Amino acid sequence: MSSGTAPVGMGIGSFYNQAFTKDFSRDFQMRVVSIGPNGILNENDNVYITSTVLPGYALANQQVPFMGLQFNVPGGGSFPGSESWAVTFRSDAQLNIREKLIAWQKSIFNAFPHEGDNSTGAYAPKGLDTVAEIVILNRNGTTARGMRLIGIWPVSVGDMTYNTTGNGAVVELATTLAYQWWWPDDSIQIRG
């Protein structure tokens, strides 16, 4: 290929045809269908989610030196960010979402001294029944891709900021969850 010429099949028309056929994924096309054991947070709660991220996957790079060169060799796999999956909710007026998250935390470890059922902790890794279900939507609202986050649990339920001199902005609730791994599952559908 000579410099200054476009590769065959990479012109504006080709770009337009591909974009029209495949479209683009938009930032609002992700939905969290359920979170937690038995869907403790379900589609009725998850409509309040304003932002989260689609988790990734990474392979470690191992450098192997030989005769003055560094060769890169693939190593083990990992799920970066699995220790801190951030989800931001708009708070419902009764703080039901916050209370569900805290009750879930208490079922793992209850450090509230005034409650009779405080515990020393249900520290075991969370199982296949404790998942988050995520879907990426097509433009017609059907599932393009689905994902299950396995062994999920709430790490932190964030502070909520109120301001008596504010102008009525909706209060947000930042949460952090941890999970073990994820797997693709395109059978997950929006239920609400």
C-alpha positions in Angstrom: 0.0 0.0 0.0 1.4 3.4 -0.9 1.3 6.2 1.5 -1.6 8.7 1.2 -4.1 6.2 -0.1 -6.9 4.7 2.0 -7.0 0.9 2.3 -9.5 -0.9 0.1 -12.9 -1.2 1.9 -12.1 1.5 4.5 -13.8 4.5 2.9 -16.7 6.7 4.2 -19.3 4.5 2.5 -17.9 1.4 4.1 -17.9 3.1 7.5 -21.5 4.2 7.0 -22.6 0.7 6.0 -20.9 -0.9 9.0 -22.3 1.8 11.4 -25.8 1.4 9.9 -25.7 -2.4 10.1 -24.1 -2.9 13.5 -24.9 0.5 15.1 -22.9 1.6 18.2 -23.3 0.7 21.8 -24.6 3.8 23.7 -23.8 4.7 27.3 -27.5 4.3 28.4 -28.0 0.8 26.9 -26.8 -1.1 30.0 -29.2 -2.4 32.6 -28.6 -4.2 35.9 -31.4 -6.7 36.1 -30.8 -8.1 39.6 -28.2 -8.0 42.3 -27.7 -10.4 45.2 -29.1 -13.6 46.6 -32.7 -14.2 45.3 -32.5 -10.9 43.5 -32.5 -8.8 46.7 -32.3 -5.8 44.5 -34.5 -6.4 41.4 -35.8 -4.5 38.4 -38.0 -2.3 40.6 -34.9 -1.1 42.6 -32.5 -1.1 39.7 -34.4 1.5 37.7 -32.8 3.9 40.2 -29.2 3.0 39.0 -27.6 5.9 37.2 -24.2 4.5 36.5 -22.0 1.4 36.7 -19.3 -0.2 34.5 -19.3 -3.4 32.4 -16.5 -5.5 34.0 -13.5 -6.5 32.0 -11.0 -9.4 31.8 -7.2 -9.3 31.8 -4.3 -11.6 31.2 -1.1 -11.0 33.1 2.0 -10.3 31.1 5.1 -12.3 32.1 8.4 -11.0 30.8 11.0 -13.7 30.1 14.5 -12.3 29.5 16.7 -14.1 27.0 20.0 -12.9 25.5 19.3 -9.2 26.3 15.7 -9.2 25.1 12.4 -9.2 27.0 9.9 -11.6 25.6 6.3 -11.1 26.6 4.4 -14.3 27.5 0.8 -14.5 28.5 0.2 -15.5 32.2 -2.9 -16.1 34.3 -6.3 -14.4 33.9 -7.9 -12.0 36.3 -11.0 -9.9 36.7 -9.7 -6.4 37.3 -12.0 -4.3 39.6 -13.8 -7.4 41.0 -12.9 -6.2 44.5 -14.7 -2.8 43.9 -17.5 -2.8 41.3 -19.1 0.7 41.7 -22.9 1.2 41.3 -24.6 4.6 41.9 -28.3 4.7 42.7 -30.7 7.6 42.8 -32.1 7.3 46.3 -35.8 6.4 46.6 -37.7 8.6 49.0 -38.1 5.9 51.7 -34.4 4.8 51.5 -35.5 1.3 50.7 -32.5 0.5 48.5 -30.1 1.7 51.2 -31.9 -0.4 53.8 -31.8 -3.6 51.6 -28.1 -3.1 51.0 -27.4 -2.7 54.7 -29.6 -5.6 55.7 -27.6 -7.7 53.1 -24.3 -6.5 54.7 -25.7 -7.4 58.2 -26.4 -10.9 57.0 -22.7 -11.3 56.3 -21.4 -9.4 59.3 -23.5 -7.5 61.8 -21.4 -5.1 63.9 -24.3 -3.1 65.3 -23.9 -3.6 69.1 -27.5 -2.7 70.0 -28.9 -5.6 67.8 -29.2 -9.0 69.4 -28.3 -10.8 66.2 -24.9 -9.3 65.8 -22.5 -11.8 64.4 -18.9 -12.8 64.1 -19.3 -13.1 60.4 -20.5 -15.2 57.5 -17.1 -14.9 55.9 -17.3 -17.8 53.4 -17.0 -16.8 49.7 -20.4 -16.1 48.2 -21.7 -18.8 45.9 -23.3 -19.3 42.5 -26.7 -18.2 43.9 -25.4 -14.7 44.8 -25.1 -13.0 41.4 -25.7 -9.8 39.6 -27.3 -10.0 36.2 -26.4 -7.4 33.6 -27.6 -6.8 30.0 -26.5 -4.7 27.2 -29.5 -3.7 25.1 -30.0 -3.5 21.3 -31.7 -0.4 20.0 -35.0 -2.3 20.1 -34.7 -3.0 23.9 -33.8 -6.7 23.6 -30.7 -8.3 25.0 -27.6 -7.9 22.8 -25.3 -9.4 25.5 -25.7 -10.6 29.0 -23.4 -11.2 31.9 -23.5 -12.8 35.4 -21.2 -11.6 38.2 -20.7 -14.6 40.4 -20.3 -14.5 44.2 -21.3 -10.8 44.7 -21.6 -9.0 48.0 -21.8 -5.4 49.2 -18.5 -4.0 50.4 -19.7 -0.5 51.2 -22.8 1.6 51.3 -21.7 5.1 50.8 -22.7 8.3 52.6 -25.7 10.3 51.3 -25.3 14.1 51.1 -28.3 16.3 52.0 -28.2 20.1 51.7 -30.9 22.3 53.2 -29.8 25.1 51.0 -30.0 23.0 47.8 -32.3 23.3 44.9 -34.0 19.9 45.2 -31.4 17.7 43.4 -32.0 13.9 43.7 -29.8 12.4 46.4 -27.4 9.6 45.2 -26.2 6.5 46.9 -22.8 5.3 45.9 -22.2 1.6 46.6 -19.3 -0.7 46.1 -19.7 -4.5 45.6 -17.2 -7.3 45.2 -17.5 -10.4 43.1 -15.4 -13.4 42.2 -15.7 -13.7 38.5 -18.2 -13.2 35.6 -19.4 -15.2 32.7 -21.4 -14.3 29.6 -25.1 -15.3 29.6 -27.1 -13.9 26.7 -30.3 -15.6 28.0 -30.8 -12.9 30.6 -33.8 -10.7 29.8 -35.2 -7.5 31.1 -38.2 -8.5 33.3 -39.8 -5.2 34.1 
